[in-house]
Amino acid sequence: MKRIEKIKQRMFDVEFQKKKTWWGEDESILTDDTVLSEPLVVRKALAIEYTMRNMPIEIKQDELVVGICTMSSVGMGQTFVDYATPEEKAEAAQSCYTIKSVWGHHPPNFDKLLRLGLRGIREEVTNRERKELNLDRPDTDKLNLFRAMLISLNAVSCLAQRYAQLALKEAQQADDRIRREELIEIADICGRVPENPAQTFHEALQSMWLTYMAFQSTLEWLPVARADQYLYPFFKHDREQGRLSAERAEELVTSWLAKFSEKVQVNSDDWEDHLKPEDLREGCDPEDVTAIFLRDNFEDYNYGSSSNHFLMNMIIGGQTPDGEDASNELTELILECWAYLEVISPVLSVRLHKNTPQTLLDRCAAILRCGSGEPALYNDDFFIPALVEAGVPLREARDYSNDGCWEVLIPGKSNFSYVFIEVLQMLEYALFRGRSLVRGHQEGIDTGDLKCFASFEEFYSAFLQQLANQVERTIRNKMKHHRRRWKIAPSPLLATMMDDCIEKGLDVSNGGARYDIFAVCMTGLSNCADSLAAIKMAVFDQHWLTLEQLAGALEHNFKGQESLRQALLMKIPKFGNDEAFCDDIAARLLGDFTAVTRQKANEIGNDGLMITFGIATYENYARFGRNIGASADGRLYREPIGSNYSPSLGMDMRGPTAAINSVTHANLLPYSTGAPLDLYLNANEVQGEEGIHRVTGLIRSFMELGGTILTITGVSEDLLRDAQEHPEKHRSMRVRMGGFSAYFVELSPNIQNTIIKRAKMDGLGNEVINQQ
């Protein structure tokens, strides 16, 4: 077997089936008064150092890039060494922060790491520290941060040396001469990087990975960013010098990519739940209404999906800062090796633009039609102008990346956070005077008795009042709490590799990043637009029923009124079918959403935040649906809502072109964070060369019409049902889950059935493209 075949076989037959060991949860550095006397940011660095010195290490058979992360998971909770006192934890809890309130999302400047090494970055910190010390009144907080940075950098070097020693030890014990030589080379490389600048492609991969795994093992769940850009100079130089064969390059890239999947485990019996509801509520008052959904209705609907997702998102392709096409030989090789491995991590995305080579577009289409759900496709021709409109200089806008899910930001320069505004919930509040049907709480404001609304405009105005109230609460909470995170969960290691933190002497979450982005994300757009369309047509235009009668039907989940529900489902135009009646309402809603948010931000003040907009559910569309009662579009009580910027479940009846026309109907320029359209394609309908042309034509149309992000999953209902019945035959089948992909066979039956419902067949026997 070739090395890449052995690596893939090991992943699926051994690694994915092996119960993982969690580390760090019961560890603490608070062992003596000397440590306790240190400021918290230094104690955080000492916890990082403790992790790097004590975390388990391992070198796997056949791999050329080494280093294994500690087990910690976005979906299954967090574990980390304790470094904060009870008093500090209690103070942080007043803003719902803990020592685990890190989350990552922000790609560091990996190019800086590879150019300077830890040694060069350390010199940068030391020089800035000396300048501060020479001031008449040095800033103690800055000096503490600089000391924490140096401790953190030294800790990563320590980890690399541990792997160098382990490689030498295993080389001594290796019976195979070739493997012995490989281990000696690995030891030499780990002895040089990441401490020193990388000199070869192998060193660049190893330097990046050792540093990346240090982040991942200390709760900084970071994206990989534009790997084909910062790694390419080393790849190109080695190829030109004749010291990197095509086969060796393939082995190195495959070994590197496999590292991102080492924490994945597919047997649900092995999963350990370390997640608590309070870990999901950050930067808000503990009793604020925006936390009610998670506090009172916490159920994990992500088992089997985000349980194996660690915010490891890589984006390739796109443009250079000069505006040239950025794709290269490494872009193609990463895409090829990633497709061969059939992994769900790293999540892969590709930036496309009008001058993207057709070969890259064809390769993406060939992968997507086979059911991977990835790569996600980003439209440079939308995002670059949108980022410039948001205030990002053109060269930096051209260098955009994504975070650990799909949101767009600037690598090495961004601190990112987001919030959901659930507009379908706001519509429920308007219908029930601020009351939730699911929880029975008075959560919104009382916008009046339904009898008072003589026109759709009056009712829509009440809906906007609910929306404005929620937006105001959200922004006030953000302004009150967003700079408090660094006091309990600073990021001294990450700050060393962000462009401005060292110069400013500020933590990433305390104003150190150049762009402090706060994305206000609309959730439930399609169901809300469909419901508003139903209210307008059925109540005010055609007078099928009154608002009171509709509210009564919703409160009782359409019990005894199935004919009404079917009429609302089938006789009202739905978003995603290129029907102006509903698409105009969706466009109006999007415009009003940005206007209301900007107005409230101006009234309250944004405290230096760059407020952007997105349309998002991520993988949580089932959970969001569980929080909302029956809705006017015919959706039943607690059913899932449409994902991201996709049509409501099963409601796009006219195929992909109509769906694309609907999602590009509105002015999306303010939505620079992103608004993904998630499509399902029948793989049987896109076979052969003609099938690739059909998929690439679909992609080109999406881009030319101004779409933002497109995901495509090529599957069929029959194939999904067979996978449900015979999981052993389909263990590598992947489906898109809103912000990443998951192995279909590991999903819960409820989620599997939802996906099967999306991949339904129309009356002509052709699969209608449905929302994710």
Secondary structure, 3 states (H helix, E strand, C coil): CCHHHHHHHHHHHHHCCCCCCECCCCCECCCCHHHHCCCHHHHHHHHHHHHHHHCCCCCCCCCCCCCCCCECECCCECCCCECCCHHHHHHHHCCCCCCCCCCCCCCCCHHHHHHHHHHHHHHHHHHHHHHHHCCCCCCHHHHHHHHHHHHHHHHHHHHHHHHHHHHHHHHHHCCCHHHHHHHHHHHHHHHHCCCCCCCCHHHHHHHHHHHHHHHHCCCCCCCCECHHHHCHHHHHHHHHCCCCCHHHHHHHHHHHHHHCCCCCCCCHHHCCCECCHHHHCCCCCCCCHHHHHHHHCCCCCCCCCHHHCCCCEEEEECECCCCCECCCHHHHHHHHHHHHHCCCCCEEEEEECCCCCHHHHHHHHHHHCCCCCCCEEEEHHHHHHHHHHHCCCHHHHHCCEECCCCCEECCCCEEEEEEEEEHHHHHHHHHCCCECCCCCCECCCCCCCHHHCCCHHHHHHHHHHHHHHHHHHHHHHHHHHHHHHHHCCCCHHHHCCCCCHHHHCCCHHHCCCCEEEEEEEEECHHHHHHHHHHHHHHHHHCCCCCHHHHHHHHHCCCCCCHHHHHHHHHCCCCCCCCCHHHHHHHHHHHHHHHHHHHHHHHHHCCCCCEEEEEECCCCCHHHHHHCCCCCCCCCCCCCCCCCCCCCCCCCCCCHHHHHHHHHCCCCCCCCCCECEEEEEECHHHHCHHHHHHHHHHHHHHHHHCCCCEEEEEECCHHHHHHHHHCHHHCCCCEEECCCCEEEHHHCCHHHHHHHHHHCCECCCCCECCCCC
